[in-house]
Amino acid sequence: MISPVDLMSALADPTRLAALRLLWDGREHCVCELMTKLGASQSRMSRHMGALKIAGLLVDRRDAQWVRYRRNPDLDPAVAAVIDAVMALPLAQRKDAA
């Protein structure tokens, strides 16, 4: 299970939080889609997806030249509840708001 410090660290970066917000719908998203929606380079997006994967928040699947990410279906419910609470913050309090 992810430690509270590692979870807060994973959520602390605005790009990671914005990506997680997009991925929280449970569907798969490729890095190219996340890059477009978040205005990030491929290397930057891949680095952030790697950090979220290492934290256990995401899983990935290779599809030819693409890597597709989605919410970890085996995520501990307590961790999911913390992320749900972060996602519920009003727009004015969010660092990932555009």
DSSP file (Angstrom, degrees, kcal/mol; ACC not computed):
  #  RESIDUE AA STRUCTURE BP1 BP2  ACC     N-H-->O    O-->H-N    N-H-->O    O-->H-N    TCO  KAPPA ALPHA  PHI   PSI    X-CA   Y-CA   Z-CA
    1    1 A M              0   0    0      0, 0.0     2,-0.2     0, 0.0    55,-0.1   0.000 360.0 360.0 360.0 145.7    0.0    0.0    0.0
    2    2 A I        -     0   0    0     53,-0.1    53,-0.1     1,-0.1    54,-0.0  -0.455 360.0-120.6 -72.4 139.9    1.2    3.5   -0.8
    3    3 A S     >  -     0   0    0     -2,-0.2     4,-2.5     1,-0.1     5,-0.2  -0.446  21.5-115.2 -76.7 155.0    2.4    5.6    2.2
    4    4 A P  H  > S+     0   0    0      0, 0.0     4,-2.5     0, 0.0     5,-0.2   0.878 117.3  51.9 -56.5 -38.1    0.6    8.9    2.9
    5    5 A V  H  > S+     0   0    0      2,-0.2     4,-2.2     1,-0.2     5,-0.2   0.924 110.9  46.5 -66.4 -44.2    3.8   10.8    2.1
    6    6 A D  H  > S+     0   0    0      2,-0.2     4,-2.3     1,-0.2    -1,-0.2   0.879 112.8  50.8 -65.9 -37.1    4.2    9.1   -1.2
    7    7 A L  H  X S+     0   0    0     -4,-2.5     4,-1.9     2,-0.2    -2,-0.2   0.946 112.1  45.3 -64.7 -48.3    0.5    9.7   -2.0
    8    8 A M  H  X S+     0   0    0     -4,-2.5     4,-0.9     1,-0.2    -2,-0.2   0.870 112.4  52.7 -64.8 -35.5    0.7   13.4   -1.2
    9    9 A S  H >X S+     0   0    0     -4,-2.2     4,-0.5    -5,-0.2     3,-0.5   0.916 108.6  49.7 -64.4 -43.0    3.9   13.7   -3.2
   10   10 A A  H 3< S+     0   0    0     -4,-2.3     3,-0.4     1,-0.2    -2,-0.2   0.860 115.8  43.2 -63.6 -35.1    2.3   12.1   -6.2
   11   11 A L  H 3< S+     0   0    0     -4,-1.9    -1,-0.2     1,-0.2    -2,-0.2   0.578  96.0  80.4 -86.1 -10.3   -0.7   14.4   -6.0
   12   12 A A  H << S+     0   0    0     -4,-0.9    -1,-0.2    -3,-0.5    -2,-0.2   0.746  72.9  82.6 -73.7 -24.3    1.4   17.5   -5.3
   13   13 A D  S  X S-     0   0    0     -4,-0.5     4,-2.6    -3,-0.4     5,-0.2  -0.689  73.6-142.1 -86.0 129.6    2.5   18.3   -8.9
   14   14 A P  H  > S+     0   0    0      0, 0.0     4,-2.3     0, 0.0     5,-0.2   0.858 100.8  50.2 -58.6 -37.7   -0.2   20.2  -10.9
   15   15 A T  H  > S+     0   0    0      2,-0.2     4,-2.4     1,-0.2     5,-0.2   0.926 112.3  46.6 -68.3 -43.5    0.5   18.2  -14.1
   16   16 A R  H  > S+     0   0    0      2,-0.2     4,-2.8     1,-0.2     5,-0.2   0.910 113.3  49.5 -63.7 -41.0    0.2   14.9  -12.3
   17   17 A L  H  X S+     0   0    0     -4,-2.6     4,-2.2     2,-0.2    -2,-0.2   0.907 111.6  48.3 -65.6 -41.2   -3.0   16.0  -10.6
   18   18 A A  H  X S+     0   0    0     -4,-2.3     4,-1.7    -5,-0.2    -2,-0.2   0.904 113.4  47.7 -65.5 -40.7   -4.5   17.2  -13.9
   19   19 A A  H  X S+     0   0    0     -4,-2.4     4,-2.4     2,-0.2    -2,-0.2   0.919 111.2  50.6 -65.0 -43.4   -3.5   13.9  -15.6
   20   20 A L  H  X S+     0   0    0     -4,-2.8     4,-1.3     1,-0.2    -2,-0.2   0.882 105.8  56.6 -62.5 -37.6   -5.0   11.9  -12.7
   21   21 A R  H  < S+     0   0    0     -4,-2.2     3,-0.3     1,-0.2    -1,-0.2   0.914 110.2  44.8 -59.4 -42.7   -8.2   13.9  -13.0
   22   22 A L  H >< S+     0   0    0     -4,-1.7     3,-0.8     1,-0.2    -2,-0.2   0.885 115.8  46.7 -67.7 -38.8   -8.5   12.9  -16.7
   23   23 A L  H >< S+     0   0    0     -4,-2.4     3,-1.7     1,-0.2    48,-0.8   0.603  89.7  84.4 -79.5 -11.7   -7.6    9.3  -15.9
   24   24 A W  T 3< S+     0   0    0     -4,-1.3    -1,-0.2     1,-0.3    -2,-0.1   0.578  70.0  79.9 -71.3  -7.6  -10.0    9.0  -12.9
   25   25 A D  T <  S-     0   0    0     -3,-0.8    -1,-0.3    -4,-0.2    -2,-0.1   0.585 105.3-120.7 -75.1  -8.7  -12.9    8.3  -15.3
   26   26 A G  S <  S+     0   0    0     -3,-1.7     2,-0.1     1,-0.3    -2,-0.1   0.282  74.9 116.6  89.5 -11.1  -11.6    4.6  -15.4
   27   27 A R  S    S-     0   0    0      1,-0.1    -1,-0.3    43,-0.1    44,-0.3  -0.431  72.1 -99.8 -85.5 164.6  -11.1    4.6  -19.2
   28   28 A E        -     0   0    0     42,-0.1     2,-0.4    -2,-0.1    42,-0.2  -0.625  37.6-172.8 -82.5 143.1   -7.7    4.2  -20.9
   29   29 A H  E     -A   69   0A   0     40,-2.6    40,-3.1    -2,-0.3     2,-0.2  -1.000  16.0-135.1-136.3 135.8   -5.9    7.2  -22.2
   30   30 A C  E  >  -A   68   0A   0     -2,-0.4     4,-2.0    38,-0.2     3,-0.4  -0.506  26.3-113.4 -86.7 160.4   -2.8    7.4  -24.3
   31   31 A V  H  > S+     0   0    0     36,-1.2     4,-3.0     1,-0.2     5,-0.2   0.871 116.5  59.6 -59.0 -37.5    0.1    9.7  -23.6
   32   32 A C  H  > S+     0   0    0      1,-0.2     4,-2.0     2,-0.2    -1,-0.2   0.890 105.8  47.9 -61.5 -38.0   -0.6   11.6  -26.8
   33   33 A E  H  > S+     0   0    0     -3,-0.4     4,-2.5     2,-0.2    -1,-0.2   0.924 113.0  47.3 -66.2 -44.8   -4.1   12.4  -25.6
   34   34 A L  H  X S+     0   0    0     -4,-2.0     4,-2.4     1,-0.2     6,-0.2   0.894 109.8  54.2 -64.2 -40.1   -2.9   13.6  -22.2
   35   35 A M  H  X>S+     0   0    0     -4,-3.0     4,-1.5     2,-0.2     5,-1.4   0.932 111.3  45.2 -57.8 -47.0   -0.1   15.7  -23.9
   36   36 A T  H  <5S+     0   0    0     -4,-2.0    -2,-0.2     1,-0.2     3,-0.2   0.934 115.8  44.7 -64.0 -47.9   -2.7   17.4  -26.1
   37   37 A K  H  <5S+     0   0    0     -4,-2.5    -1,-0.2     1,-0.2    -2,-0.2   0.820 123.7  34.9 -68.9 -30.7   -5.2   18.1  -23.2
   38   38 A L  H  <5S-     0   0    0     -4,-2.4    -1,-0.2    -5,-0.2    -2,-0.2   0.490 101.6-124.6-104.9  -4.1   -2.5   19.2  -20.8
   39   39 A G  T  <5 +     0   0    0     -4,-1.5     2,-0.3     1,-0.2    -3,-0.2   0.893  62.0 140.6  64.5  40.3   -0.2   21.0  -23.2
   40   40 A A      < -     0   0    0     -5,-1.4    -1,-0.2    -6,-0.2    -2,-0.1  -0.827  53.9-109.6-116.3 153.2    2.8   18.9  -22.1
   41   41 A S     >  -     0   0    0     -2,-0.3     4,-2.6     1,-0.1     5,-0.2  -0.310  33.1-109.7 -72.7 163.8    5.7   17.4  -24.0
   42   42 A Q  H  > S+     0   0    0      1,-0.2     4,-2.7     2,-0.2     5,-0.2   0.915 118.4  48.1 -62.1 -44.2    6.0   13.7  -24.5
   43   43 A S  H  > S+     0   0    0      2,-0.2     4,-2.1     1,-0.2    -1,-0.2   0.910 113.2  47.5 -66.1 -40.9    8.9   13.3  -22.2
   44   44 A R  H  > S+     0   0    0      2,-0.2     4,-2.1     1,-0.2    -2,-0.2   0.927 114.1  46.9 -64.1 -45.1    7.3   15.4  -19.5
   45   45 A M  H  X S+     0   0    0     -4,-2.6     4,-2.6     1,-0.2     5,-0.2   0.920 112.2  49.9 -64.9 -44.0    4.0   13.5  -19.7
   46   46 A S  H  X S+     0   0    0     -4,-2.7     4,-2.3    -5,-0.2    -1,-0.2   0.891 109.4  52.1 -62.2 -39.4    5.8   10.1  -19.7
   47   47 A R  H  X S+     0   0    0     -4,-2.1     4,-1.8    -5,-0.2    -1,-0.2   0.923 112.1  45.4 -63.2 -44.0    7.8   11.1  -16.6
   48   48 A H  H  X S+     0   0    0     -4,-2.1     4,-2.1     2,-0.2    -2,-0.2   0.888 111.7  51.5 -68.2 -38.7    4.7   12.1  -14.7
   49   49 A M  H  X S+     0   0    0     -4,-2.6     4,-2.2     1,-0.2    -1,-0.2   0.889 108.2  53.4 -64.7 -37.3    2.8    9.0  -15.8
   50   50 A G  H  X S+     0   0    0     -4,-2.3     4,-2.7    -5,-0.2    -1,-0.2   0.901 107.7  50.2 -61.6 -41.3    5.8    6.9  -14.6
   51   51 A A  H  X S+     0   0    0     -4,-1.8     4,-1.8     1,-0.2    -2,-0.2   0.901 112.0  47.1 -64.9 -40.7    5.6    8.7  -11.2
   52   52 A L  H  <>S+     0   0    0     -4,-2.1     5,-2.1     2,-0.2     6,-0.9   0.855 113.1  49.6 -69.7 -33.7    1.9    7.9  -10.9
   53   53 A K  H ><5S+     0   0    0     -4,-2.2     3,-1.4     4,-0.2    -2,-0.2   0.924 109.2  50.7 -69.4 -44.7    2.5    4.3  -11.9
   54   54 A I  H 3<5S+     0   0    0     -4,-2.7    -2,-0.2     1,-0.3    -1,-0.2   0.866 106.6  55.9 -60.2 -36.0    5.3    3.9   -9.4
   55   55 A A  T 3<5S-     0   0    0     -4,-1.8    -1,-0.3    -5,-0.2    -2,-0.2   0.612 117.3-118.1 -71.6 -11.1    2.9    5.3   -6.7
   56   56 A G  T < 5S+     0   0    0     -3,-1.4    -3,-0.2    -4,-0.3    -2,-0.1   0.577  84.6 115.0  87.4   9.1    0.5    2.5   -7.7
   57   57 A L  S   <S+     0   0    0     -5,-2.1    15,-2.4    14,-0.1     2,-0.3   0.749  75.5  34.0 -84.1 -24.5   -2.3    4.9   -8.8
   58   58 A L  E     -B   71   0A   0     -6,-0.9     2,-0.3    13,-0.3    13,-0.2  -0.871  60.7-155.4-128.0 158.8   -2.2    3.9  -12.5
   59   59 A V  E     -B   70   0A   0     11,-2.4    11,-2.0    -2,-0.3     2,-0.3  -0.925  17.9-151.3-124.6 157.4   -1.6    0.8  -14.6
   60   60 A D  E     -B   69   0A   0     -2,-0.3     2,-0.3     9,-0.2     9,-0.2  -0.854   9.9-162.7-128.7 164.6   -0.5    0.8  -18.2
   61   61 A R  E     -B   68   0A   0      7,-2.1     7,-3.0    -2,-0.3     2,-0.4  -0.974  20.5-130.9-147.0 129.8   -0.8   -1.3  -21.3
   62   62 A R  E     -B   67   0A   0     -2,-0.3     2,-0.4     5,-0.2     5,-0.2  -0.682  21.4-177.1 -83.8 133.8    1.4   -1.2  -24.4
   63   63 A D  E >   -B   66   0A   0      3,-3.2     3,-2.4    -2,-0.4     2,-0.3  -0.849  61.5 -66.2-132.8  93.1   -0.6   -1.0  -27.6
   64   64 A A  T 3  S-     0   0    0     -2,-0.4    -1,-0.1     1,-0.3     0, 0.0  -0.464 120.0 -13.2  57.2-119.6    1.9   -1.1  -30.5
   65   65 A Q  T 3  S+     0   0    0     -2,-0.3    -1,-0.3    -3,-0.1     2,-0.3   0.544 125.6  86.0 -87.2  -5.4    3.8    2.2  -30.2
   66   66 A W  E <   - B   0  63A   0     -3,-2.4    -3,-3.2   -36,-0.0     2,-0.5  -0.652  63.0-150.7 -96.8 150.3    1.4    3.7  -27.7
   67   67 A V  E     - B   0  62A   0     -2,-0.3   -36,-1.2    -5,-0.2     2,-0.4  -0.988  16.1-159.0-114.8 126.4    1.2    3.3  -24.0
   68   68 A R  E     -AB  30  61A   0     -7,-3.0    -7,-2.1    -2,-0.5     2,-0.3  -0.895   5.5-162.4-110.2 134.3   -2.2    3.5  -22.5
   69   69 A Y  E     +AB  29  60A   0    -40,-3.1   -40,-2.6    -2,-0.4     2,-0.3  -0.820  12.8 167.0-114.5 151.9   -2.8    4.4  -18.9
   70   70 A R  E     - B   0  59A   0    -11,-2.0   -11,-2.4    -2,-0.3   -42,-0.1  -0.972  45.9 -73.2-153.9 165.2   -5.9    4.0  -16.7
   71   71 A R  E     - B   0  58A   0    -48,-0.8   -13,-0.3   -44,-0.3   -14,-0.1  -0.320  58.2-102.5 -58.0 139.0   -6.8    4.1  -13.0
   72   72 A N    >   -     0   0    0    -15,-2.4     3,-1.5     1,-0.2    -1,-0.1  -0.545  27.7-155.6 -67.0 116.3   -5.5    1.2  -11.1
   73   73 A P  T 3  S+     0   0    0      0, 0.0    -1,-0.2     0, 0.0    -2,-0.1   0.710  92.5  54.0 -68.9 -17.8   -8.5   -1.1  -10.6
   74   74 A D  T 3  S+     0   0    0      2,-0.0    -2,-0.1    -3,-0.0     2,-0.1   0.167  77.8 141.7 -99.7  17.1   -6.9   -2.7   -7.5
   75   75 A L    <   -     0   0    0     -3,-1.5   -18,-0.1     1,-0.1   -19,-0.0  -0.348  63.7-101.4 -62.4 135.1   -6.3    0.7   -5.8
   76   76 A D     >  -     0   0    0      1,-0.1     4,-2.5    -2,-0.1     3,-0.5  -0.334  27.4-128.8 -55.6 132.6   -6.9    0.5   -2.0
   77   77 A P  H  > S+     0   0    0      0, 0.0     4,-2.1     0, 0.0    -1,-0.1   0.819 108.1  55.8 -57.3 -32.2  -10.4    2.0   -1.3
   78   78 A A  H  > S+     0   0    0      2,-0.2     4,-1.6     1,-0.2     5,-0.1   0.899 109.5  45.9 -67.5 -39.3   -8.9    4.3    1.4
   79   79 A V  H  > S+     0   0    0     -3,-0.5     4,-2.3     2,-0.2     5,-0.2   0.919 111.7  51.7 -67.6 -43.8   -6.4    5.8   -1.2
   80   80 A A  H  X S+     0   0    0     -4,-2.5     4,-2.8     1,-0.2    -2,-0.2   0.877 107.1  54.2 -59.8 -37.6   -9.2    6.1   -3.7
   81   81 A A  H  X S+     0   0    0     -4,-2.1     4,-2.1    -5,-0.2    -1,-0.2   0.885 107.3  50.0 -64.9 -38.8  -11.2    8.0   -1.1
   82   82 A V  H  X S+     0   0    0     -4,-1.6     4,-2.1     2,-0.2    -2,-0.2   0.933 113.0  46.2 -64.0 -45.3   -8.4   10.5   -0.6
   83   83 A I  H  X S+     0   0    0     -4,-2.3     4,-2.7     1,-0.2    -2,-0.2   0.908 110.0  53.7 -65.4 -40.9   -8.0   11.1   -4.3
   84   84 A D  H  X S+     0   0    0     -4,-2.8     4,-1.3     1,-0.2    -1,-0.2   0.902 108.6  50.5 -58.0 -40.6  -11.8   11.4   -4.7
   85   85 A A  H  < S+     0   0    0     -4,-2.1     4,-0.4     2,-0.2    -1,-0.2   0.900 110.5  48.6 -65.2 -40.8  -11.7   14.1   -1.9
   86   86 A V  H >< S+     0   0    0     -4,-2.1     3,-1.4     1,-0.2    -2,-0.2   0.915 110.1  51.9 -64.0 -42.3   -8.9   16.0   -3.7
   87   87 A M  H 3< S+     0   0    0     -4,-2.7    -1,-0.2     1,-0.3    -2,-0.2   0.776 104.0  59.1 -64.8 -26.0  -10.9   15.8   -7.0
   88   88 A A  T 3< S+     0   0    0     -4,-1.3    -1,-0.3    -5,-0.2    -2,-0.2   0.525  76.9 120.0 -83.1  -5.5  -13.9   17.3   -5.2
   89   89 A L  S <  S-     0   0    0     -3,-1.4     5,-0.1    -4,-0.4    -3,-0.0  -0.302  76.4 -99.3 -58.3 141.4  -12.1   20.5   -4.2
   90   90 A P    >   -     0   0    0      0, 0.0     3,-2.0     0, 0.0     4,-0.4  -0.291  33.9-109.7 -60.1 149.0  -13.7   23.6   -5.7
   91   91 A L  G >  S+     0   0    0      1,-0.3     3,-1.4     2,-0.2     6,-0.2   0.829 116.1  59.7 -50.4 -40.3  -12.0   24.9   -8.8
   92   92 A A  G 3  S+     0   0    0      1,-0.3    -1,-0.3     3,-0.0    -3,-0.0   0.723 106.0  48.7 -65.5 -21.0  -10.6   28.0   -7.0
   93   93 A Q  G <  S+     0   0    0     -3,-2.0     2,-0.4     2,-0.0    -1,-0.3   0.430  92.0  98.1 -98.0  -0.1   -8.7   25.8   -4.5
   94   94 A R    X   -     0   0    0     -3,-1.4     3,-0.6    -4,-0.4    -7,-0.0  -0.744  55.8-159.6 -98.0 135.5   -7.1   23.5   -7.2
   95   95 A K  T 3  S+     0   0    0     -2,-0.4    -1,-0.1     1,-0.2   -77,-0.0   0.686  93.0  59.5 -78.3 -20.2   -3.6   24.0   -8.5
   96   96 A D  T 3  S+     0   0    0    -83,-0.1    -1,-0.2   -79,-0.0     2,-0.2   0.445  76.5 118.4 -90.1   1.0   -4.4   22.0  -11.6
   97   97 A A    <         0   0    0     -3,-0.6   -79,-0.0    -6,-0.2    -6,-0.0  -0.447 360.0 360.0 -70.4 136.6   -7.2   24.3  -12.8
   98   98 A A              0   0    0     -2,-0.2    -1,-0.1     0, 0.0    -3,-0.0   0.466 360.0 360.0 -86.2 360.0   -6.5   25.9  -16.1
